[in-house]
Amino acid sequence: MSLRKLIFFKLLELRGQPLTAHYDRFVREDENGIPPDTTNKLLIQLLEHCRQSVPYYAGIMNQLGHSFYKNPEEYLRRFPILTKDILRGRFEDLKSADLQRRKWYFNYTGDIVKCW
């Protein structure tokens, strides 16, 4: 590791942002590839979170059933397209119950969508 990279990572650690472990994992994954089941595991975790914590998606998932454990990608294909009208009309239902504990920010492209 170069001196410049070492100093950069140490400064991040001092700021409470331990990036080194993430960087090392990304380098390993780039060199060795990502295990094939990683995507499915992460999708299942995300869908489980949505089922438990996001009212909009919980409603959809109650209608579709909970078959996402078998094939999460196919399950997601059955979801309706999220439109600006849905974002505007169901904004509160799209918020996760644990939103206040998360670091988050607004990001948008194109037209500004007023959400409040």
C-alpha positions as CSV (number, residue, x, y, z in Angstrom):
1,M,0.0,0.0,0.0
2,S,1.4,3.4,-1.0
3,L,2.1,6.0,1.7
4,R,-0.6,8.3,0.2
5,K,-3.2,5.5,0.4
6,L,-2.2,4.6,4.0
7,I,-2.5,8.2,5.2
8,F,-5.8,8.6,3.4
9,F,-7.2,5.5,5.2
10,K,-5.8,6.5,8.5
11,L,-7.4,9.9,8.3
12,L,-10.8,8.3,7.5
13,E,-10.4,6.0,10.5
14,L,-9.7,9.0,12.7
15,R,-12.9,10.6,11.5
16,G,-14.8,7.5,12.4
17,Q,-15.1,6.2,8.8
18,P,-13.3,2.9,8.6
19,L,-13.1,2.5,4.9
20,T,-10.1,0.1,4.8
21,A,-12.2,-3.0,5.4
22,H,-14.7,-2.1,2.7
23,Y,-11.9,-1.2,0.3
24,D,-10.2,-4.5,0.9
25,R,-13.4,-6.4,0.4
26,F,-14.1,-4.6,-2.9
27,V,-10.6,-5.4,-4.1
28,R,-11.0,-9.1,-3.2
29,E,-14.4,-9.2,-4.9
30,D,-12.9,-7.5,-8.0
31,E,-10.1,-10.0,-8.2
32,N,-12.0,-13.2,-7.2
33,G,-15.6,-12.4,-8.2
34,I,-18.6,-12.1,-6.0
35,P,-20.1,-15.4,-4.7
36,P,-23.1,-16.3,-6.8
37,D,-25.6,-16.4,-3.9
38,T,-24.6,-12.9,-2.6
39,T,-27.2,-11.1,-4.7
40,N,-30.0,-13.4,-3.7
41,K,-29.1,-13.2,0.0
42,L,-29.0,-9.4,-0.1
43,L,-32.2,-9.1,-2.0
44,I,-33.9,-11.4,0.5
45,Q,-32.6,-9.2,3.3
46,L,-33.9,-6.1,1.6
47,L,-37.3,-7.6,0.9
48,E,-37.6,-8.8,4.5
49,H,-36.9,-5.3,5.7
50,C,-39.5,-3.9,3.3
51,R,-42.1,-6.4,4.5
52,Q,-41.5,-5.5,8.1
53,S,-40.8,-1.8,7.9
54,V,-42.1,-0.1,4.8
55,P,-45.9,0.1,4.8
56,Y,-46.2,0.6,1.0
57,Y,-44.2,-2.5,0.2
58,A,-45.7,-4.5,3.0
59,G,-49.1,-4.0,1.4
60,I,-47.9,-5.2,-2.0
61,M,-46.1,-8.1,-0.4
62,N,-49.2,-9.2,1.5
63,Q,-51.0,-9.4,-1.8
64,L,-48.2,-11.3,-3.6
65,G,-47.4,-13.6,-0.7
66,H,-44.0,-14.2,0.8
67,S,-42.5,-16.4,-1.9
68,F,-39.5,-14.1,-2.3
69,Y,-37.2,-16.5,-0.3
70,K,-37.1,-18.9,-3.3
71,N,-36.5,-16.5,-6.1
72,P,-36.2,-12.8,-5.1
73,E,-35.5,-11.5,-8.6
74,E,-38.6,-13.1,-10.0
75,Y,-40.6,-11.9,-7.1
76,L,-39.5,-8.3,-7.7
77,R,-40.6,-8.5,-11.3
78,R,-44.2,-8.8,-10.0
79,F,-43.9,-5.4,-8.2
80,P,-45.7,-2.4,-9.8
81,I,-43.5,0.3,-11.3
82,L,-42.9,3.1,-8.8
83,T,-44.1,6.3,-10.4
84,K,-43.9,10.0,-9.4
85,D,-47.6,9.9,-8.7
86,I,-47.1,7.1,-6.3
87,L,-44.1,8.9,-4.7
88,R,-46.2,12.0,-4.3
89,G,-49.4,10.3,-3.1
90,R,-47.9,7.6,-0.8
91,F,-44.7,9.3,0.4
92,E,-45.3,8.6,4.1
93,D,-46.0,4.9,3.3
94,L,-42.7,4.6,1.4
95,K,-40.7,5.7,4.5
96,S,-39.1,2.9,6.5
97,A,-40.2,2.7,10.2
98,D,-36.5,3.0,11.2
99,L,-35.8,6.0,9.0
100,Q,-34.8,8.2,12.0
101,R,-32.0,5.8,12.9
102,R,-30.5,5.8,9.4
103,K,-28.2,8.2,7.6
104,W,-30.1,9.4,4.5
105,Y,-30.4,12.3,2.1
106,F,-32.6,13.4,-0.7
107,N,-31.3,12.9,-4.3
108,Y,-33.2,13.6,-7.4
109,T,-32.8,13.9,-11.2
110,G,-35.0,15.8,-13.6
111,D,-38.1,17.4,-12.2
112,I,-38.1,18.2,-8.5
113,V,-40.7,16.1,-6.7
114,K,-42.2,17.8,-3.7
115,C,-42.6,15.1,-1.1
116,W,-43.9,16.9,1.9
